[in-house]
Amino acid sequence: MKNILIIESEFSGHYLTGYIKYVLRALKDKKKINIILLISDLSLSKGKRALKILKDEKVNFKIKTFRYIYLKNFSKISLIKYQFKFYFKIKREFKKLNKIYKFDHIFLNSIQRFDKALSILGSPFGNTKFSGVILGIKFHLQKYKFQYTETSSIISKYLFSKLLNIKYLKFLITNDILLKNYFSKNDKNIKSKLVFLHDPKEFNYKLSKKKARNLLGLSSKSFIILVYGSIIDSKGIIQLLNIFTRKINFSIQIIIAGEQFDQIKYYLKKKFVKSLIKNNQVKIISGWQNEYKEAKLFYSADIIWIGYENYPFPSGVFYQSIAARRPAIISKNGFIFYLNKIYKVGHLVNIYNPNDIIRKIYEIKYNKKNIKLGKAIKYFHQISKPDKWVDNFKKHIFNK
């Protein structure tokens, strides 16, 4: 029997299910695989709905926990200290579990939480092979002329190359094709270990717009724009809500659904936003949503807002808009803009110009039969289906 350890670096909610769900699906067809899921005690207590989603995959796995490491703030020093604390904690937990299970492979769901420590100290798993997902890498952004205020350094590139050269690392999955393209074709070791896969997104519940709105108690007459996910500063919410400072000739409702970060929490309490909520122009749904609520939100929407500011990375919400076959409004910067230039599945706007946003909304509302856009979304949906991710993961973990 093969024993596989899956480690989640202290996240919960959609982070916990985002990739692990598909890893379990990839392992489902293989006989005699024993799966251990190692998560923090906080993830276990706060991620009950997420764990239910994992159990719905009908794959047997055991849950083991470790004590959560609290991160006081997001300063560079705190983050570096956290990385090394987490590294040594995982090393200890692995040693204890490995005495029992003798693992054949380890999968790390979010390596970016301790990638610098891994690069400097090497594998904490001895000669056991491991792989994982890494997101949010920055050092290559300048080459592609992305506008970002925290572009990284030569040190980051060096450490990332060192990480990929760890002997027992089989592969790293990235959702950023530009990161894979960044490395020279001559560096075969890095090229072979870095695997690009589109984010796997799907909706297990299919609903008509009418039914989704009825279930959520939303008006059938409003034009609904959905802002979804982690409600961070870079979501462009301030820019989107500025459209209500202009004249609009029909009813628009903006739904902001997800876990709110501090600065956005403060903004949403302002008098201007409160008046929009009172007038039913804005609806706030706080916290992480389960799969059914998520599906209701996406299928009730006319547009998905991806007008991010100072955010050069891939977006899971972008892939969800494709899975729900909903058009997206996209800002003119970053990786999402790059993808849209290739696949033409969204509508570009200047997020700093409320009139431009309104014009685009009018265009989408009154040109519903955009056949060209519909075909583009259908094509992109086909190439980014979750089964593509699952099949590629299987190939790399079992055949490489």
C-alpha positions as a LaTeX table, in Angstrom:
\begin{tabular}{lrrr}
\hline
Residue & $x$ (\AA) & $y$ (\AA) & $z$ (\AA) \\
\hline
Met1 & 0.00 & 0.00 & 0.00 \\
Lys2 & 1.23 & 3.50 & $-0.88$ \\
Asn3 & 1.08 & 6.17 & 1.81 \\
Ile4 & 0.68 & 9.80 & 0.75 \\
Leu5 & 0.84 & 12.82 & 3.06 \\
Ile6 & $-0.99$ & 16.01 & 2.07 \\
Ile7 & 0.04 & 19.12 & 4.03 \\
Glu8 & $-1.97$ & 22.33 & 4.10 \\
Ser9 & $-0.03$ & 25.34 & 5.36 \\
Glu10 & $-2.58$ & 26.61 & 7.86 \\
Phe11 & $-5.26$ & 27.85 & 5.47 \\
Ser12 & $-8.97$ & 27.09 & 5.57 \\
Gly13 & $-12.05$ & 27.78 & 3.43 \\
His14 & $-11.59$ & 27.77 & $-0.34$ \\
Tyr15 & $-7.81$ & 27.51 & 0.09 \\
Leu16 & $-8.27$ & 24.20 & 1.84 \\
Thr17 & $-10.50$ & 22.80 & $-0.91$ \\
Gly18 & $-9.03$ & 24.63 & $-3.91$ \\
Tyr19 & $-6.40$ & 22.08 & $-4.91$ \\
Ile20 & $-6.68$ & 19.31 & $-2.32$ \\
Lys21 & $-10.11$ & 18.37 & $-3.66$ \\
Tyr22 & $-8.58$ & 17.63 & $-7.07$ \\
Val23 & $-5.56$ & 15.84 & $-5.60$ \\
Leu24 & $-7.99$ & 13.49 & $-3.83$ \\
Arg25 & $-9.86$ & 13.05 & $-7.10$ \\
Ala26 & $-6.62$ & 12.12 & $-8.87$ \\
Leu27 & $-5.83$ & 9.53 & $-6.21$ \\
Lys28 & $-9.37$ & 8.12 & $-6.17$ \\
Asp29 & $-8.83$ & 5.72 & $-9.07$ \\
Lys30 & $-5.63$ & 4.27 & $-7.64$ \\
Lys31 & $-6.07$ & 1.19 & $-5.47$ \\
Lys32 & $-4.32$ & 0.74 & $-2.15$ \\
Ile33 & $-3.45$ & 4.37 & $-1.41$ \\
Asn34 & $-3.51$ & 5.52 & 2.19 \\
Ile35 & $-3.96$ & 9.31 & 2.46 \\
Ile36 & $-3.13$ & 11.43 & 5.52 \\
Leu37 & $-4.24$ & 15.09 & 5.52 \\
Leu38 & $-2.14$ & 17.21 & 7.89 \\
Ile39 & $-3.70$ & 20.58 & 8.77 \\
Ser40 & $-3.60$ & 23.04 & 11.67 \\
Asp41 & $-6.00$ & 22.74 & 14.59 \\
Leu42 & $-7.43$ & 26.15 & 13.59 \\
Ser43 & $-8.13$ & 24.92 & 10.05 \\
Leu44 & $-9.92$ & 21.93 & 11.52 \\
Ser45 & $-12.14$ & 24.07 & 13.76 \\
Lys46 & $-12.85$ & 26.81 & 11.19 \\
Gly47 & $-12.88$ & 24.69 & 8.06 \\
Lys48 & $-15.66$ & 22.22 & 8.82 \\
Arg49 & $-17.63$ & 23.14 & 5.69 \\
Ala50 & $-14.47$ & 22.89 & 3.61 \\
Leu51 & $-13.67$ & 19.47 & 5.03 \\
Lys52 & $-17.18$ & 18.33 & 4.19 \\
Ile53 & $-16.47$ & 19.25 & 0.56 \\
Leu54 & $-13.33$ & 17.11 & 0.68 \\
Lys55 & $-15.27$ & 14.20 & 2.16 \\
Asp56 & $-17.85$ & 14.53 & $-0.62$ \\
Glu57 & $-15.14$ & 13.31 & $-3.01$ \\
Lys58 & $-15.68$ & 9.82 & $-1.52$ \\
Val59 & $-11.96$ & 9.30 & $-0.95$ \\
Asn60 & $-10.86$ & 7.82 & 2.35 \\
Phe61 & $-8.36$ & 9.95 & 4.23 \\
Lys62 & $-7.32$ & 10.47 & 7.83 \\
Ile63 & $-6.95$ & 13.94 & 9.35 \\
Lys64 & $-4.00$ & 14.78 & 11.59 \\
Thr65 & $-3.49$ & 18.21 & 13.14 \\
Phe66 & $-0.67$ & 20.40 & 14.39 \\
Arg67 & $-0.83$ & 23.52 & 16.51 \\
Tyr68 & $-1.50$ & 26.71 & 14.57 \\
Ile69 & 1.34 & 29.25 & 14.39 \\
Tyr70 & 0.00 & 32.77 & 14.89 \\
Leu71 & 1.35 & 35.45 & 12.59 \\
Lys72 & 1.20 & 38.79 & 14.44 \\
Asn73 & 1.55 & 41.00 & 11.38 \\
Phe74 & 2.62 & 40.90 & 7.74 \\
Ser75 & 5.94 & 42.72 & 8.11 \\
Lys76 & 8.92 & 41.18 & 6.27 \\
Ile77 & 10.60 & 40.17 & 9.52 \\
Ser78 & 7.44 & 38.50 & 10.86 \\
Leu79 & 6.91 & 36.62 & 7.62 \\
Ile80 & 10.50 & 35.34 & 7.56 \\
Lys81 & 10.26 & 34.21 & 11.21 \\
Tyr82 & 6.97 & 32.48 & 10.41 \\
Gln83 & 8.50 & 30.60 & 7.47 \\
Phe84 & 11.23 & 29.07 & 9.60 \\
Lys85 & 8.88 & 28.28 & 12.50 \\
Phe86 & 6.54 & 26.53 & 10.10 \\
Tyr87 & 9.40 & 24.66 & 8.41 \\
Phe88 & 10.64 & 23.14 & 11.69 \\
Lys89 & 7.11 & 22.37 & 12.87 \\
Ile90 & 6.38 & 20.45 & 9.66 \\
Lys91 & 9.71 & 18.67 & 9.94 \\
Arg92 & 8.81 & 17.47 & 13.46 \\
Glu93 & 5.27 & 16.46 & 12.46 \\
Phe94 & 6.58 & 14.55 & 9.44 \\
Lys95 & 9.09 & 12.59 & 11.54 \\
Lys96 & 6.37 & 11.52 & 14.00 \\
Leu97 & 3.96 & 10.43 & 11.25 \\
Asn98 & 6.62 & 8.86 & 9.06 \\
Lys99 & 7.52 & 6.38 & 11.81 \\
Ile100 & 3.99 & 5.02 & 11.45 \\
Tyr101 & 3.26 & 5.37 & 7.73 \\
Lys102 & 6.63 & 5.43 & 5.89 \\
Phe103 & 5.35 & 7.89 & 3.28 \\
Asp104 & 5.95 & 7.35 & $-0.43$ \\
His105 & 5.09 & 10.91 & $-1.41$ \\
Ile106 & 4.24 & 14.27 & 0.15 \\
Phe107 & 2.05 & 16.95 & $-1.43$ \\
Leu108 & 2.28 & 20.55 & $-0.16$ \\
Asn109 & $-0.86$ & 22.53 & $-0.91$ \\
Ser110 & 0.64 & 26.02 & $-0.55$ \\
Ile111 & 4.42 & 25.99 & $-0.65$ \\
Gln112 & 4.60 & 29.80 & $-0.79$ \\
Arg113 & 3.94 & 29.87 & 2.96 \\
Phe114 & 7.47 & 28.55 & 3.61 \\
Asp115 & 9.25 & 28.43 & 0.24 \\
Lys116 & 12.21 & 30.62 & 1.37 \\
Ala117 & 12.92 & 28.31 & 4.31 \\
Leu118 & 12.71 & 25.29 & 1.98 \\
Ser119 & 15.16 & 26.92 & $-0.44$ \\
Ile120 & 17.70 & 27.71 & 2.29 \\
Leu121 & 17.41 & 24.57 & 4.46 \\
Gly122 & 16.46 & 21.98 & 1.84 \\
Ser123 & 13.79 & 19.31 & 2.18 \\
Pro124 & 12.49 & 18.61 & 5.72 \\
Phe125 & 11.35 & 15.18 & 4.50 \\
Gly126 & 14.71 & 13.42 & 4.13 \\
Asn127 & 14.79 & 11.31 & 0.97 \\
Thr128 & 10.98 & 11.13 & 0.61 \\
Lys129 & 9.80 & 12.63 & $-2.66$ \\
Phe130 & 7.50 & 15.64 & $-2.54$ \\
Ser131 & 5.60 & 18.01 & $-4.81$ \\
Gly132 & 3.23 & 20.91 & $-4.40$ \\
Val133 & 1.46 & 24.04 & $-5.57$ \\
Ile134 & 3.15 & 27.44 & $-5.44$ \\
Leu135 & 1.31 & 30.71 & $-6.06$ \\
Gly136 & 2.04 & 34.44 & $-6.04$ \\
Ile137 & 5.65 & 34.44 & $-7.28$ \\
Lys138 & 6.80 & 37.98 & $-8.15$ \\
Phe139 & 10.44 & 38.11 & $-9.29$ \\
His140 & 9.64 & 37.57 & $-13.00$ \\
Leu141 & 7.03 & 40.35 & $-13.25$ \\
Gln142 & 9.39 & 43.13 & $-14.35$ \\
Lys143 & 10.38 & 41.19 & $-17.45$ \\
Tyr144 & 6.74 & 41.20 & $-18.58$ \\
Lys145 & 6.33 & 44.89 & $-17.66$ \\
Phe146 & 3.55 & 44.32 & $-15.16$ \\
Gln147 & 2.80 & 47.37 & $-13.06$ \\
Tyr148 & 3.30 & 46.29 & $-9.49$ \\
Thr149 & 4.70 & 48.23 & $-6.55$ \\
Glu150 & 6.53 & 45.30 & $-4.93$ \\
Thr151 & 8.44 & 43.73 & $-7.78$ \\
Ser152 & 11.05 & 41.39 & $-6.41$ \\
Ser153 & 14.75 & 40.82 & $-6.57$ \\
Ile154 & 17.64 & 38.72 & $-7.78$ \\
Ile155 & 17.66 & 37.01 & $-4.36$ \\
Ser156 & 14.07 & 35.79 & $-4.86$ \\
Lys157 & 14.97 & 34.31 & $-8.24$ \\
Tyr158 & 18.07 & 32.65 & $-6.77$ \\
Leu159 & 16.08 & 31.11 & $-3.90$ \\
Phe160 & 13.35 & 29.89 & $-6.25$ \\
Ser161 & 15.93 & 28.24 & $-8.53$ \\
Lys162 & 17.48 & 26.64 & $-5.47$ \\
Leu163 & 14.07 & 25.33 & $-4.40$ \\
Leu164 & 13.50 & 23.71 & $-7.79$ \\
Asn165 & 16.92 & 22.07 & $-7.61$ \\
Ile166 & 16.16 & 20.21 & $-4.35$ \\
Lys167 & 16.93 & 16.59 & $-5.20$ \\
Tyr168 & 13.71 & 14.99 & $-3.92$ \\
Leu169 & 11.33 & 17.63 & $-5.28$ \\
Lys170 & 9.44 & 15.95 & $-8.14$ \\
Phe171 & 7.49 & 18.95 & $-9.43$ \\
Leu172 & 5.86 & 22.26 & $-8.57$ \\
Ile173 & 2.49 & 23.28 & $-10.03$ \\
Thr174 & 2.00 & 26.94 & $-10.92$ \\
Asn175 & $-1.04$ & 28.70 & $-12.39$ \\
Asp176 & 1.27 & 31.30 & $-13.97$ \\
Ile177 & 2.44 & 30.34 & $-17.46$ \\
Leu178 & 4.75 & 33.37 & $-17.52$ \\
Leu179 & 6.70 & 31.97 & $-14.57$ \\
Lys180 & 7.40 & 28.78 & $-16.50$ \\
Asn181 & 8.29 & 30.76 & $-19.62$ \\
Tyr182 & 10.64 & 32.98 & $-17.62$ \\
Phe183 & 13.29 & 30.33 & $-17.18$ \\
Ser184 & 15.74 & 29.58 & $-19.96$ \\
Lys185 & 15.04 & 26.57 & $-22.17$ \\
Asn186 & 18.59 & 25.48 & $-21.41$ \\
Asp187 & 17.76 & 24.90 & $-17.75$ \\
Lys188 & 16.12 & 21.52 & $-18.30$ \\
Asn189 & 15.94 & 20.61 & $-14.62$ \\
Ile190 & 13.91 & 23.68 & $-13.73$ \\
Lys191 & 11.76 & 23.44 & $-16.84$ \\
Ser192 & 10.91 & 19.82 & $-16.15$ \\
Lys193 & 10.03 & 20.40 & $-12.50$ \\
Leu194 & 7.84 & 23.47 & $-13.04$ \\
Val195 & 4.39 & 22.48 & $-14.32$ \\
Phe196 & 1.83 & 25.02 & $-15.54$ \\
Leu197 & $-1.84$ & 24.11 & $-15.06$ \\
His198 & $-4.92$ & 26.29 & $-15.33$ \\
Asp199 & $-6.74$ & 26.68 & $-12.01$ \\
Pro200 & $-9.34$ & 23.91 & $-11.60$ \\
Lys201 & $-12.74$ & 25.50 & $-10.97$ \\
Glu202 & $-16.22$ & 24.02 & $-11.23$ \\
Phe203 & $-19.75$ & 24.27 & $-9.89$ \\
Asn204 & $-21.33$ & 21.03 & $-8.71$ \\
Tyr205 & $-24.71$ & 22.78 & $-8.66$ \\
Lys206 & $-26.19$ & 24.04 & $-11.94$ \\
Leu207 & $-28.89$ & 26.69 & $-11.60$ \\
Ser208 & $-30.77$ & 29.03 & $-13.93$ \\
Lys209 & $-30.37$ & 32.73 & $-13.24$ \\
Lys210 & $-34.03$ & 32.95 & $-12.26$ \\
Lys211 & $-33.79$ & 30.10 & $-9.74$ \\
Ala212 & $-30.50$ & 31.35 & $-8.28$ \\
Arg213 & $-32.01$ & 34.79 & $-7.71$ \\
Asn214 & $-35.17$ & 33.37 & $-6.18$ \\
Leu215 & $-33.09$ & 31.31 & $-3.75$ \\
Leu216 & $-31.07$ & 34.38 & $-2.76$ \\
Gly217 & $-34.08$ & 36.69 & $-2.63$ \\
Leu218 & $-32.70$ & 38.94 & $-5.38$ \\
Ser219 & $-34.69$ & 41.02 & $-7.84$ \\
Ser220 & $-35.19$ & 39.60 & $-11.33$ \\
Lys221 & $-35.09$ & 43.16 & $-12.72$ \\
Ser222 & $-31.72$ & 44.28 & $-11.35$ \\
Phe223 & $-28.49$ & 44.03 & $-13.32$ \\
Ile224 & $-26.24$ & 42.20 & $-10.84$ \\
Ile225 & $-22.47$ & 42.55 & $-10.60$ \\
Leu226 & $-20.70$ & 40.04 & $-8.34$ \\
Val227 & $-17.48$ & 40.78 & $-6.45$ \\
Tyr228 & $-16.36$ & 37.49 & $-4.91$ \\
Gly229 & $-13.58$ & 35.86 & $-2.92$ \\
Ser230 & $-11.09$ & 37.33 & $-0.51$ \\
Ile231 & $-12.24$ & 40.94 & $-0.28$ \\
Ile232 & $-8.81$ & 42.56 & $-0.29$ \\
Asp233 & $-7.72$ & 46.13 & $-1.04$ \\
Ser234 & $-6.74$ & 45.24 & $-4.60$ \\
Lys235 & $-10.24$ & 44.01 & $-5.58$ \\
Gly236 & $-11.03$ & 47.47 & $-7.01$ \\
Ile237 & $-14.18$ & 47.80 & $-4.90$ \\
Ile238 & $-13.75$ & 51.54 & $-4.30$ \\
Gln239 & $-13.41$ & 52.09 & $-8.06$ \\
Leu240 & $-16.47$ & 49.95 & $-8.80$ \\
Leu241 & $-18.72$ & 51.66 & $-6.25$ \\
Asn242 & $-17.75$ & 55.03 & $-7.74$ \\
Ile243 & $-20.14$ & 54.29 & $-10.62$ \\
Phe244 & $-22.94$ & 55.31 & $-8.26$ \\
Thr245 & $-21.60$ & 58.87 & $-8.32$ \\
Arg246 & $-22.77$ & 58.96 & $-11.96$ \\
Lys247 & $-26.20$ & 58.73 & $-13.52$ \\
Ile248 & $-27.29$ & 55.18 & $-14.41$ \\
Asn249 & $-30.51$ & 54.59 & $-16.36$ \\
Phe250 & $-31.37$ & 51.18 & $-14.95$ \\
Ser251 & $-31.20$ & 49.27 & $-11.68$ \\
Ile252 & $-27.76$ & 47.92 & $-10.78$ \\
Gln253 & $-27.01$ & 45.88 & $-7.69$ \\
Ile254 & $-23.46$ & 45.03 & $-6.63$ \\
Ile255 & $-23.02$ & 41.96 & $-4.43$ \\
Ile256 & $-19.80$ & 41.84 & $-2.41$ \\
Ala257 & $-19.40$ & 38.30 & $-1.05$ \\
Gly258 & $-16.44$ & 36.90 & 0.83 \\
Glu259 & $-14.00$ & 37.27 & 3.69 \\
Gln260 & $-13.25$ & 40.98 & 4.19 \\
Phe261 & $-9.79$ & 42.31 & 5.04 \\
Asp262 & $-9.37$ & 45.18 & 7.51 \\
Gln263 & $-9.06$ & 48.16 & 5.17 \\
Ile264 & $-12.08$ & 47.07 & 3.13 \\
Lys265 & $-14.07$ & 46.43 & 6.32 \\
Tyr266 & $-13.42$ & 50.05 & 7.28 \\
Tyr267 & $-14.41$ & 51.34 & 3.82 \\
Leu268 & $-17.66$ & 49.36 & 3.78 \\
Lys269 & $-18.71$ & 51.10 & 7.00 \\
Lys270 & $-18.48$ & 54.55 & 5.43 \\
Lys271 & $-21.60$ & 56.71 & 5.09 \\
Phe272 & $-21.50$ & 56.53 & 1.27 \\
Val273 & $-21.53$ & 52.71 & 1.26 \\
Lys274 & $-24.19$ & 52.52 & 3.98 \\
Ser275 & $-26.48$ & 54.67 & 1.83 \\
Leu276 & $-25.91$ & 52.34 & $-1.14$ \\
Ile277 & $-26.78$ & 49.33 & 1.06 \\
Lys278 & $-29.90$ & 51.09 & 2.31 \\
Asn279 & $-30.97$ & 51.81 & $-1.30$ \\
Asn280 & $-30.38$ & 48.13 & $-2.21$ \\
Gln281 & $-27.65$ & 49.10 & $-4.68$ \\
Val282 & $-25.05$ & 47.16 & $-2.70$ \\
Lys283 & $-25.49$ & 43.89 & $-0.83$ \\
Ile284 & $-22.80$ & 42.58 & 1.53 \\
Ile285 & $-22.45$ & 38.85 & 2.22 \\
Ser286 & $-19.64$ & 38.32 & 4.71 \\
Gly287 & $-17.43$ & 35.28 & 5.18 \\
Trp288 & $-16.44$ & 32.18 & 3.24 \\
Gln289 & $-19.30$ & 30.64 & 1.26 \\
Asn290 & $-20.01$ & 26.95 & 0.81 \\
Glu291 & $-20.23$ & 25.43 & $-2.68$ \\
Tyr292 & $-23.99$ & 25.71 & $-2.95$ \\
Lys293 & $-24.08$ & 29.38 & $-1.91$ \\
Glu294 & $-21.14$ & 30.05 & $-4.21$ \\
Ala295 & $-23.02$ & 28.55 & $-7.17$ \\
Lys296 & $-26.14$ & 30.59 & $-6.36$ \\
Leu297 & $-24.08$ & 33.79 & $-6.32$ \\
Phe298 & $-22.33$ & 33.16 & $-9.64$ \\
Tyr299 & $-25.43$ & 31.97 & $-11.50$ \\
Ser300 & $-27.47$ & 34.93 & $-10.22$ \\
Ala301 & $-24.95$ & 37.43 & $-11.62$ \\
Asp302 & $-24.91$ & 39.19 & $-14.98$ \\
Ile303 & $-21.25$ & 40.19 & $-14.66$ \\
Ile304 & $-18.32$ & 39.06 & $-12.51$ \\
Trp305 & $-16.08$ & 41.94 & $-11.42$ \\
Ile306 & $-12.34$ & 41.27 & $-11.81$ \\
Gly307 & $-11.30$ & 44.92 & $-11.98$ \\
Tyr308 & $-8.32$ & 44.42 & $-9.72$ \\
Glu309 & $-5.90$ & 47.21 & $-8.83$ \\
Asn310 & $-2.17$ & 46.56 & $-8.42$ \\
Tyr311 & $-2.75$ & 42.80 & $-8.61$ \\
Pro312 & $-0.59$ & 41.04 & $-11.23$ \\
Phe313 & $-1.36$ & 37.43 & $-10.25$ \\
Pro314 & $-3.79$ & 34.81 & $-11.63$ \\
Ser315 & $-7.30$ & 34.86 & $-10.19$ \\
Gly316 & $-9.44$ & 31.93 & $-9.08$ \\
Val317 & $-12.52$ & 34.14 & $-9.48$ \\
Phe318 & $-11.61$ & 34.63 & $-13.14$ \\
Tyr319 & $-11.71$ & 30.86 & $-13.63$ \\
Gln320 & $-14.99$ & 30.66 & $-11.70$ \\
Ser321 & $-16.53$ & 33.21 & $-14.07$ \\
Ile322 & $-15.54$ & 30.92 & $-16.94$ \\
Ala323 & $-16.97$ & 27.84 & $-15.19$ \\
Ala324 & $-20.28$ & 29.69 & $-14.67$ \\
Arg325 & $-20.17$ & 31.00 & $-18.28$ \\
Arg326 & $-20.49$ & 34.58 & $-17.05$ \\
Pro327 & $-18.75$ & 37.55 & $-18.71$ \\
Ala328 & $-16.17$ & 39.33 & $-16.59$ \\
Ile329 & $-15.09$ & 42.95 & $-16.39$ \\
Ile330 & $-11.29$ & 43.01 & $-16.26$ \\
Ser331 & $-8.80$ & 45.78 & $-15.51$ \\
Lys332 & $-6.00$ & 46.60 & $-17.93$ \\
Asn333 & $-3.11$ & 45.19 & $-15.92$ \\
Gly334 & $-1.61$ & 41.97 & $-14.62$ \\
Phe335 & $-1.82$ & 38.30 & $-15.50$ \\
Ile336 & $-5.61$ & 38.29 & $-15.93$ \\
Phe337 & $-5.22$ & 41.02 & $-18.55$ \\
Tyr338 & $-2.52$ & 38.90 & $-20.22$ \\
Leu339 & $-4.82$ & 35.84 & $-20.32$ \\
Asn340 & $-7.65$ & 37.91 & $-21.70$ \\
Lys341 & $-5.45$ & 39.23 & $-24.52$ \\
Ile342 & $-4.94$ & 35.62 & $-25.61$ \\
Tyr343 & $-8.41$ & 34.16 & $-25.03$ \\
Lys344 & $-10.66$ & 37.28 & $-25.23$ \\
Val345 & $-13.16$ & 36.04 & $-22.65$ \\
Gly346 & $-13.78$ & 39.30 & $-20.77$ \\
His347 & $-14.45$ & 43.01 & $-21.15$ \\
Leu348 & $-11.61$ & 45.44 & $-20.48$ \\
Val349 & $-12.18$ & 48.71 & $-18.60$ \\
Asn350 & $-10.25$ & 51.59 & $-17.13$ \\
Ile351 & $-11.20$ & 50.97 & $-13.49$ \\
Tyr352 & $-10.32$ & 54.57 & $-12.58$ \\
Asn353 & $-12.96$ & 55.94 & $-14.95$ \\
Pro354 & $-16.53$ & 55.38 & $-13.66$ \\
Asn355 & $-17.97$ & 56.42 & $-17.02$ \\
Asp356 & $-15.93$ & 53.77 & $-18.80$ \\
Ile357 & $-17.20$ & 51.11 & $-16.40$ \\
Ile358 & $-20.80$ & 52.23 & $-16.94$ \\
Arg359 & $-20.34$ & 52.21 & $-20.72$ \\
Lys360 & $-19.07$ & 48.64 & $-20.54$ \\
Ile361 & $-22.03$ & 47.60 & $-18.35$ \\
Tyr362 & $-24.42$ & 49.12 & $-20.91$ \\
Glu363 & $-22.62$ & 47.28 & $-23.69$ \\
Ile364 & $-22.93$ & 43.93 & $-21.88$ \\
Lys365 & $-26.55$ & 44.50 & $-20.85$ \\
Tyr366 & $-27.82$ & 45.45 & $-24.29$ \\
Asn367 & $-25.68$ & 43.09 & $-26.35$ \\
Lys368 & $-26.57$ & 39.82 & $-24.65$ \\
Lys369 & $-26.12$ & 37.72 & $-27.80$ \\
Asn370 & $-22.40$ & 38.25 & $-28.12$ \\
Ile371 & $-21.72$ & 35.04 & $-30.06$ \\
Lys372 & $-17.97$ & 35.64 & $-30.41$ \\
Leu373 & $-17.51$ & 36.14 & $-26.65$ \\
Gly374 & $-19.70$ & 33.11 & $-25.90$ \\
Lys375 & $-17.55$ & 30.90 & $-28.15$ \\
Ala376 & $-14.36$ & 32.21 & $-26.54$ \\
Ile377 & $-15.67$ & 31.47 & $-23.03$ \\
Lys378 & $-16.77$ & 27.98 & $-24.13$ \\
Tyr379 & $-13.33$ & 27.24 & $-25.59$ \\
Phe380 & $-11.47$ & 28.48 & $-22.52$ \\
His381 & $-13.83$ & 26.48 & $-20.31$ \\
Gln382 & $-12.90$ & 23.32 & $-22.23$ \\
Ile383 & $-9.14$ & 23.78 & $-21.85$ \\
Ser384 & $-9.34$ & 24.70 & $-18.16$ \\
Lys385 & $-11.75$ & 22.02 & $-16.92$ \\
Pro386 & $-10.78$ & 20.40 & $-13.61$ \\
Asp387 & $-10.34$ & 17.00 & $-15.25$ \\
Lys388 & $-7.39$ & 18.47 & $-17.20$ \\
Trp389 & $-5.74$ & 19.40 & $-13.88$ \\
Val390 & $-6.53$ & 15.98 & $-12.39$ \\
Asp391 & $-5.18$ & 14.08 & $-15.41$ \\
Asn392 & $-1.95$ & 16.10 & $-15.47$ \\
Phe393 & $-1.46$ & 15.69 & $-11.74$ \\
Lys394 & $-1.88$ & 11.92 & $-12.09$ \\
Lys395 & 0.68 & 11.84 & $-14.88$ \\
His396 & 3.27 & 13.75 & $-12.89$ \\
Ile397 & 2.84 & 12.05 & $-9.55$ \\
Phe398 & 2.69 & 8.48 & $-10.84$ \\
Asn399 & 4.74 & 8.44 & $-14.03$ \\
Lys400 & 7.58 & 10.85 & $-13.44$ \\
\hline
\end{tabular}
